[in-house]
Amino acid sequence: MEVGKLKIDMPLYFAPLAGISTIGLRTLMRELGCGVTTTELVSCEAMIRTNPRTKRMIRLSDVERPAGVQIFGHDPVAMAETARMIEANGADFVDINLGCPVRKIVKQGAGAALLQDEDALGAILEAVRKAITIPLTIKIRTGFYSDKLTYEKVIALAYNCGVQAVAIHGRSREQGFEGEADWDVIRDAKAKSPLPIIGNGDLTHYQKAIDCWQQSGCDGIMIGRGALRNPWIFLEIRAALAGGNPELIERDSVAVVQRLAELLQLYEEPRFQLLQLKKAIAWFCTGMRDSSRFRAELFKLGDFAAVIDLGVAFFAKQRWQGGIQERERFLMAGHG
Ligand SMILES: Cc1cc2nc3c(=O)[nH]c(=O)nc-3n(C[C@H](O)[C@H](O)[C@H](O)COP(=O)(O)O)c2cc1C
C-alpha cells in the first residue's frame, strides 16, 4: 500500500488507544508483527503551549517505522503548527483524529464534530497539508449521526485537500462503542473512495480480520482492542496470509510481559513505567481464569519488579484462551 511517498509493506495497523498505545506498547506490537503504528491523540493546543508531557507523547521508537503521530484540535493555525513540529521530530506521517466521540472534545469542535462541519474541516486539512511534506492521513467514524452518515463527503473533501489515506472505524459518533462495527459501510467507503482505506472495528480474531479485509476490499486494516487481549493477532494474520497455520504461533505470555517491562524501562520515566505495565497486564489478563483477584492484587503493588514477578507467576499458570470472545463487551469507551 502507498500512502503518498510512504511505502507500507504490511498495512496492518495498531490502532491509536489513548493512555494505552504509548511508545513501549507500540514497539512491542511492532515486534509482534504489526506493520504501522500511530500515537494516541495529541492535543494541538497543548503542543503549542509546549506542554512537556505532550511532547513526550510524540516520541517514536526506531523499531516502529513507519509510524505516525495523531493530532486533534479545531484551530487550523494550531493544527498546522503542531503538524510542523511533528514532521521536524521525525514522524513518517501526521494523522488527524476525526472520530473522537468524547463530549468534551466534540464540544470544542474537534474529533468527530468535524464529520459534520465541512467548512471547518476543509480549513484544517488545507492548513495542515500546506504545513508539512510528509503524508497526511485522517481517522474517521462513519458519521456523526447514525441516520446521516457523512463518510463519503468527508473522504471526498479529504481527497480534494491532499489527504493521502483514511482509516475508518465502522461506527457513528452516536453509536459510541455500542453495536457492531459495520463492515458493509466500510466496504462501501472503500468502493467509493479515491484514497486508500484502512478498515477498523471489532477485528478480534485473525480469521475475522482476514475475512473483513478481503470482503471489504480495504487497502489495510487496523486493530486496537483485539491486540490488547491477543498480542499475537498480527503474527496470526501474517501466518494465515502466508498460507501457514496461525494456531501454531508460539504464544508465550510470560515473554510478552517481560519484553514489555524491558521496553517501558527503556522509554518511560519510572512513574509511567509502573502504571503502564499494570494497565497493559490488566487488559491482557481480562477473561483469563482468576483474573479479577489477580488484577486487584496487581493494582496494590507499588514496585515495578514486584509487578513483573506477580505477572510472570500469573501468566505462567494460564492456558491461552483466545482473546476477546464474540459479543464480549471489552473497553467500551475511547477517543475514536
Ligand atoms: C481506550 C481507547 C482509547 C482510544 N483512543 C483513541 C485515540 O487516541 N485516537 C483514535 O483515533 N482512536 C482511539 N480509539 C479508537 C480506536 O483506535 C479504534 O478505532 C476503536 O477501538 C475500534 O477498533 P477496535 O475494535 O479494533 O478496538 C480508542 C479506543 C479505546 C477503546
PDBQT file of the ligand as one rigid body, heavy atoms in Angstrom, charges set to zero:
ROOT
HETATM    1  C1  LIG A 401      -9.408   3.073  25.376  1.00  0.00    +0.000 C 
HETATM    2  C2  LIG A 401      -9.491   3.553  23.952  1.00  0.00    +0.000 A 
HETATM    3  C3  LIG A 401      -8.773   4.667  23.567  1.00  0.00    +0.000 A 
HETATM    4  C4  LIG A 401      -8.836   5.117  22.242  1.00  0.00    +0.000 A 
HETATM    5  N1  LIG A 401      -8.077   6.195  21.862  1.00  0.00    +0.000 NA
HETATM    6  C5  LIG A 401      -8.083   6.603  20.563  1.00  0.00    +0.000 A 
HETATM    7  C6  LIG A 401      -7.253   7.675  20.115  1.00  0.00    +0.000 A 
HETATM    8  O1  LIG A 401      -6.455   8.264  20.860  1.00  0.00    +0.000 OA
HETATM    9  N2  LIG A 401      -7.361   8.053  18.801  1.00  0.00    +0.000 N 
HETATM   10  C7  LIG A 401      -8.208   7.420  17.924  1.00  0.00    +0.000 A 
HETATM   11  O2  LIG A 401      -8.266   7.784  16.745  1.00  0.00    +0.000 OA
HETATM   12  N3  LIG A 401      -8.969   6.392  18.321  1.00  0.00    +0.000 NA
HETATM   13  C8  LIG A 401      -8.934   5.967  19.601  1.00  0.00    +0.000 A 
HETATM   14  N4  LIG A 401      -9.690   4.893  19.988  1.00  0.00    +0.000 N 
HETATM   15  C9  LIG A 401     -10.460   4.166  18.980  1.00  0.00    +0.000 C 
HETATM   16  C10 LIG A 401      -9.631   3.008  18.401  1.00  0.00    +0.000 C 
HETATM   17  O3  LIG A 401      -8.490   3.485  17.738  1.00  0.00    +0.000 OA
HETATM   18  C11 LIG A 401     -10.481   2.149  17.430  1.00  0.00    +0.000 C 
HETATM   19  O4  LIG A 401     -10.937   2.984  16.389  1.00  0.00    +0.000 OA
HETATM   20  C12 LIG A 401     -11.675   1.520  18.122  1.00  0.00    +0.000 C 
HETATM   21  O5  LIG A 401     -11.327   0.985  19.387  1.00  0.00    +0.000 OA
HETATM   22  C13 LIG A 401     -12.263   0.389  17.252  1.00  0.00    +0.000 C 
HETATM   23  O6  LIG A 401     -11.264  -0.552  16.921  1.00  0.00    +0.000 OA
HETATM   24  P1  LIG A 401     -11.068  -1.935  17.763  1.00  0.00    +0.000 P 
HETATM   25  O7  LIG A 401     -12.414  -2.607  17.830  1.00  0.00    +0.000 OA
HETATM   26  O8  LIG A 401     -10.054  -2.699  16.971  1.00  0.00    +0.000 OA
HETATM   27  O9  LIG A 401     -10.583  -1.549  19.119  1.00  0.00    +0.000 OA
HETATM   28  C14 LIG A 401      -9.654   4.441  21.299  1.00  0.00    +0.000 A 
HETATM   29  C15 LIG A 401     -10.387   3.331  21.711  1.00  0.00    +0.000 A 
HETATM   30  C16 LIG A 401     -10.310   2.878  23.017  1.00  0.00    +0.000 A 
HETATM   31  C17 LIG A 401     -11.095   1.657  23.416  1.00  0.00    +0.000 C 
ENDROOT
TORSDOF 0
